[in-house]
């Protein structure tokens, strides 16, 4: 069993790495992929949208 918040931390790291490789990749698509990959809740995905909101 993973500590609470571990999947979200992993998702953030994964998204950052993906953005380094492909900076113009749509953030919404990355968050959806991370949601599936790390089994995130809708609340976690909303948090990611706020964290990675582009100006």
N, C-alpha and C positions, 0 to 999 in steps of 0.2 A: 504494500500500500504506500502511495506517495503522500508526502505532506500537503496540506491544503495550500493551494496557490502554485504548486509545482508545475502543473500543466500550463498555466498561464505564463509563468516565467519562461518555460521552454518555448512556448509559442512566440513570445516577444523576441527571444534570441533568434529563433528560426526566421521570423519576418525580417529582422535587421540583416541577417546574412543574405536572405533573398534580395533585399533592396540593394545591398552592396554589389551583387552580381548583375541585377537588372533594375537599375534605379527608376526607370519609367514604368515598371509593372504596376498595374492598377492596385491600389492598396485594398480596395474592397474585395478583389479576387484573392489576394494574399490572405486576408482575414478569413474568408470563407474556407480556403484550403487549410489554414491553421486550425480552424474550428473542427474540421473533420479529422485532421491528422492528430490533434491533441485532445479530441473529445471535449471541446469547450461548451459551456452553457451559453445561451443567448446573452446573458448578463456579461459574461466574460468577453464575448464578441463586441458588445457595445463599448466596453472599456477599451478594447483595442482600437476601435474606431476613434474614440476620443484621443487616445495616445498618439495615433499615427495620422491624425488629421493634417492634411497638407494645406498650406496657405493658398 
